[in-house]
Amino acid sequence: MTTPTLPLNSGHEIPQLGFGVFLVDPAEAQRIVEDALEVGYRHIDTAAIYKNEEGVGRAIAASGIPREELFITTKLWNDDQGTDTAHRAIDTSLTKLGLDYVDLYLIHWPTPKRDRYLESWLALEQIQASGKTRSIGVSNFQPDHLERIITGSDTVPAVNQIELHPAFQQRELRAVHAQHGIHTESWGPLGQGKYDLFGMDAIQSAADAHGVTPAQVVIRWHLQSGIIVFPKSNSRERMQQNFDVFGFELTPDEMGAIDALDAGKRVGGNPDEVN
């Protein structure tokens, strides 16, 4: 199955379904990412702070998959925000990944108290111009953070990766994204196990109707909502299930029922408070 792609404002395309490696043990990262690539994933999302870029890189090398068929994202960590430090950080990430470039480089958090995200964004523009990343974007940015970097630079972020799941749908922020041509990426798409997502009637009913798992329903809801999503799992069987979401389609009523689950329930850090 070829994963659908979405056009980025940088002129490149991004696979809409990917594989995330947040909290993947660095010692297990190579095996897990090799499994994901064998299942069919071609979009891998990592970050410097995950400490598993080297394992991701080894898996890429071992896979034999042509580089142009892969989409690799990594992220600038908070401690490395700044002009010189951002340039050093991308070089370190590329060395660990064993790559000449990444497809997408993100500022991981705005860290407003540090107040270096605009300076860092200007550095990411330079990094993109150097060819070390094809596209640049942000993660966990609120509307005011986005507005500041858009007005203070020549580049609109290609994506904003944010916490997003049925109980926390961030519609107002997604509307800001749509206004600027920024794609929404979802982290924690299954709620990180912090509430009974799969026990919700709207999700279980759709799973029963289509003969799929509740997780497949939630991933499909993301895809039909136009959101880029990358669930994670250490289990190859679950990876396969999470990838097998193109053989069914949620009905408008099923989509509406899941839309109605939004409760403003954040389960991760608040971007205004993470520094």
C-alpha positions in Angstrom: 0.0 0.0 0.0 1.4 3.4 -1.0 0.7 6.0 1.8 -1.1 9.1 0.6 1.0 12.2 0.5 0.2 15.9 1.2 1.9 18.8 -0.5 4.0 21.1 1.8 4.4 24.8 1.2 8.1 24.1 0.6 7.3 22.3 -2.7 7.9 18.9 -1.2 5.4 16.2 -0.2 5.0 14.4 3.1 3.5 10.9 3.7 0.3 11.5 5.7 0.9 8.3 7.8 4.2 7.8 9.5 5.9 6.1 12.4 6.9 7.9 15.6 9.8 6.9 17.9 9.0 8.9 21.0 10.0 6.9 24.1 11.5 4.1 21.9 14.4 2.7 23.9 17.6 3.7 22.0 18.9 0.1 22.4 15.8 -1.1 20.6 15.3 1.7 18.1 17.1 0.0 15.2 15.1 -3.2 15.5 11.8 -1.3 15.9 12.4 1.0 13.0 13.6 -1.9 10.8 10.2 -3.6 11.6 8.3 -0.4 10.7 10.1 0.0 7.4 9.5 -3.7 6.6 5.8 -3.2 7.3 5.7 -0.3 4.8 6.2 2.9 6.7 8.3 5.4 4.8 7.9 8.4 7.1 9.9 8.3 10.4 9.6 11.0 13.1 12.4 11.3 15.7 14.0 14.1 17.7 17.3 14.9 19.3 15.9 14.6 22.8 14.6 11.1 22.1 18.2 9.9 22.1 17.5 7.3 19.4 18.6 9.1 16.2 21.5 6.7 15.9 19.3 3.6 16.0 17.0 5.2 13.4 20.0 5.9 11.2 21.2 2.3 11.5 17.8 1.0 10.6 17.7 3.3 7.5 21.1 2.1 6.4 20.2 -1.6 6.9 16.9 -1.3 5.1 18.4 -0.7 1.7 15.5 1.6 0.8 16.6 4.4 -1.5 16.9 7.7 0.4 14.5 9.5 -1.9 11.7 7.0 -0.9 12.0 8.0 2.8 10.8 11.0 4.7 12.8 11.7 7.9 11.9 14.3 10.5 14.0 15.3 13.5 13.8 18.2 15.9 15.8 21.0 17.5 15.8 20.6 21.3 15.1 23.4 23.7 18.7 23.7 25.0 20.0 24.1 21.5 17.8 27.0 20.5 19.8 30.0 19.2 21.7 30.7 16.0 25.0 28.9 16.4 23.6 26.2 18.6 20.9 25.3 16.0 23.5 25.0 13.3 25.6 22.6 15.5 22.5 20.7 16.5 21.4 19.8 12.9 25.0 18.7 12.1 24.9 16.5 15.2 21.6 15.0 14.2 22.7 14.4 10.6 25.8 12.6 11.9 23.8 10.4 14.2 21.2 9.6 11.5 24.0 9.0 8.9 22.2 11.3 6.5 23.2 14.3 4.3 19.8 15.9 4.9 16.5 15.4 6.7 13.2 16.0 5.0 11.8 18.1 7.8 13.5 19.9 10.7 11.3 21.3 13.5 11.7 23.5 16.5 10.5 21.1 19.2 8.9 23.6 21.7 8.6 27.4 21.6 9.9 27.7 25.2 8.6 31.3 25.5 10.6 32.1 28.7 13.8 31.5 26.8 12.5 33.7 24.0 14.8 32.3 21.4 12.4 30.7 19.0 12.4 33.5 16.5 16.2 33.6 16.4 16.1 29.8 16.1 13.5 30.0 13.2 15.8 32.3 11.3 18.6 29.8 11.8 16.3 27.1 10.4 15.8 29.2 7.3 19.6 29.2 6.9 19.7 25.5 7.5 17.1 24.9 4.8 19.0 27.1 2.4 22.1 25.1 3.0 20.3 21.9 1.9 20.6 20.2 5.3 16.8 20.0 5.5 14.3 20.2 2.7 11.5 21.7 4.8 11.2 23.4 8.1 8.5 23.6 10.7 7.6 23.8 14.3 6.1 21.7 17.1 3.8 22.8 20.0 3.5 26.4 18.7 0.5 28.4 19.8 -1.1 31.0 17.5 0.9 33.9 19.0 4.2 32.0 18.5 3.3 31.2 14.9 2.3 34.8 14.2 5.6 36.1 15.5 7.8 33.8 13.4 5.7 34.3 10.3 5.8 38.1 10.5 9.5 38.1 11.6 10.8 35.9 8.8 10.4 35.0 5.1 9.1 31.5 5.7 5.8 30.1 6.8 6.3 26.8 8.7 5.5 23.7 6.6 3.9 22.0 9.6 3.1 22.4 13.3 3.2 19.2 15.2 0.8 19.4 18.1 -0.9 17.2 20.7 -4.1 16.0 19.0 -6.4 13.2 19.8 -10.2 12.8 20.0 -10.5 14.4 23.4 -8.2 17.3 22.5 -8.8 18.3 18.9 -7.3 21.9 18.9 -9.8 23.2 16.3 -8.9 26.9 16.8 -5.2 26.2 16.3 -6.0 24.1 13.3 -8.0 27.0 11.8 -4.9 29.2 12.2 -2.9 26.5 10.4 -5.4 26.4 7.5 -5.3 30.2 7.2 -1.5 30.2 6.7 -1.2 27.0 4.7 0.5 25.1 7.5 -0.2 21.3 7.8 -1.2 19.9 11.2 0.7 16.9 12.5 -0.6 15.0 15.4 1.5 13.7 18.3 -0.1 11.4 20.9 -2.9 10.6 18.4 -4.2 7.7 20.6 -4.1 9.7 23.8 -0.9 8.1 25.1 -3.1 5.7 27.1 -4.0 8.4 29.6 -7.7 8.1 29.2 -10.1 5.4 28.0 -10.1 6.4 24.4 -10.9 3.0 23.1 -13.8 2.6 25.5 -15.7 5.5 24.0 -18.9 4.4 22.3 -18.3 6.5 19.1 -15.0 4.8 18.5 -16.0 1.2 19.5 -19.2 1.4 17.4 -17.2 2.4 14.4 -14.7 -0.3 15.0 -17.5 -2.9 15.2 -19.1 -1.6 12.1 -16.0 -1.9 10.0 -14.4 -4.9 11.6 -11.3 -3.1 12.7 -9.6 -2.1 16.0 -10.4 1.1 17.9 -6.9 2.3 17.2 -7.4 1.9 13.4 -10.6 3.9 13.7 -8.8 6.8 15.5 -5.9 6.8 13.0 -8.5 6.8 10.1 -10.3 9.7 11.8 -7.0 11.7 11.7 -6.4 10.8 8.0 -9.9 11.8 6.9 -9.6 15.0 8.9 -6.5 15.9 6.8 -4.1 15.5 9.7 -0.6 14.0 9.4 -0.3 11.2 12.0 2.4 8.9 13.2 1.4 6.4 15.9 4.1 4.5 17.6 4.3 0.9 18.8 7.1 -1.6 19.7 4.9 -4.4 18.5 5.3 -5.4 14.8 1.7 -6.8 14.9 0.4 -3.4 16.1 2.5 -1.5 13.6 0.9 -3.6 10.9 -2.6 -2.9 12.2 -1.9 0.8 12.5 -0.7 0.8 8.9 -3.7 -1.1 7.6 -6.1 1.8 7.6 -6.7 2.3 3.9 -9.2 -0.4 3.3 -12.2 1.2 5.0 -13.7 4.7 5.3 -15.5 6.3 8.2 -19.0 7.6 7.4 -19.9 11.2 7.9 -21.9 10.2 10.9 -19.0 8.3 12.4 -16.7 11.2 11.8 -19.2 13.5 13.4 -19.5 11.3 16.4 -15.8 11.3 17.0 -15.6 15.0 16.4 -18.1 15.4 19.2 -15.7 13.7 21.7 -13.6 16.9 21.9 -13.4 17.8 25.6 -10.3 20.1 25.6 -8.5 17.3 27.5 -4.8 18.0 27.2 -2.7 15.0 28.4 0.8 16.5 27.6 2.7 19.7 28.4 1.2 23.1 27.9 3.4 25.0 25.3 3.1 28.2 27.3 4.6 26.5 30.3 7.3 24.1 28.8 10.6 25.9 29.0 
